[in-house]
Amino acid sequence: MIGRPTVPVETYLRLMYLKHRYRMGYELLVREVTDRLHWRRFCHLALDAPVPHPITLSKLTRKYGPDIVHELNRLLVQQAQRA
């Protein structure tokens, strides 16, 4: 395998929620999620799973763009409301 592993969209969106909610940069976000068990659980990251690298998150944000991230988040909230 070459490069970093992919990040599930649901995990990415949850990470971006925390980043936005607590006004953190990517590096601080990764450190905090690594250290906080309840944030790992919220992001659907197993205790022994690595937290995505800050550069991976930054690249995904650029790749998706704000419109796609907004739409994905809307769909995720809609799905959560149905559940």
C-alpha positions in Angstrom: 0.0 0.0 0.0 1.3 3.5 -0.9 0.3 6.6 1.0 -2.0 7.1 3.9 -5.1 5.0 4.4 -8.4 6.6 3.4 -10.8 8.1 5.9 -14.5 7.1 5.9 -16.7 10.1 5.1 -18.7 9.8 8.3 -15.5 9.9 10.4 -14.2 12.8 8.3 -17.5 14.8 8.8 -17.4 14.1 12.6 -13.8 15.3 12.8 -14.7 18.4 10.8 -17.6 19.1 13.2 -15.2 19.0 16.2 -12.7 21.2 14.4 -15.4 23.8 13.6 -17.1 23.6 17.0 -14.0 24.1 19.0 -12.2 26.3 16.5 -9.1 24.1 16.2 -6.5 23.6 13.5 -5.9 20.2 12.0 -2.9 19.3 14.1 -4.6 20.3 17.4 -7.7 18.4 16.3 -5.7 15.2 15.7 -3.9 15.6 19.1 -7.2 16.1 21.0 -9.0 13.2 19.3 -6.0 11.0 20.0 -6.2 11.9 23.7 -10.0 12.0 24.3 -11.8 8.7 24.4 -15.2 10.2 24.0 -14.1 12.1 20.9 -12.7 8.9 19.4 -16.0 7.2 20.1 -17.9 10.2 18.5 -15.7 9.9 15.4 -16.2 6.1 15.2 -12.5 5.5 15.8 -11.4 2.3 17.6 -9.1 2.7 20.6 -6.3 1.1 18.7 -7.0 2.8 15.3 -4.8 5.6 14.3 -6.4 9.1 14.0 -6.1 10.4 10.5 -3.1 12.6 9.8 -3.6 16.4 9.7 -2.4 16.6 6.1 -4.9 13.9 5.1 -7.7 15.9 6.6 -6.5 19.1 5.0 -6.3 17.4 1.6 -9.7 15.9 1.9 -11.2 19.3 2.8 -9.7 20.7 -0.4 -10.7 17.7 -2.5 -14.4 17.8 -1.3 -14.8 21.5 -1.2 -17.2 23.4 1.0 -20.4 22.6 -1.0 -19.8 18.8 -0.9 -18.9 18.9 2.8 -22.1 20.9 3.5 -24.2 18.5 1.5 -22.6 15.4 3.1 -23.2 16.9 6.5 -26.8 17.6 5.7 -27.4 14.0 4.6 -25.6 12.7 7.7 -27.9 14.8 10.0 -30.9 13.7 8.1 -29.9 10.0 8.5 -29.3 10.5 12.2 -32.7 12.1 12.7 -34.4 9.1 11.0 -32.5 6.7 13.3 
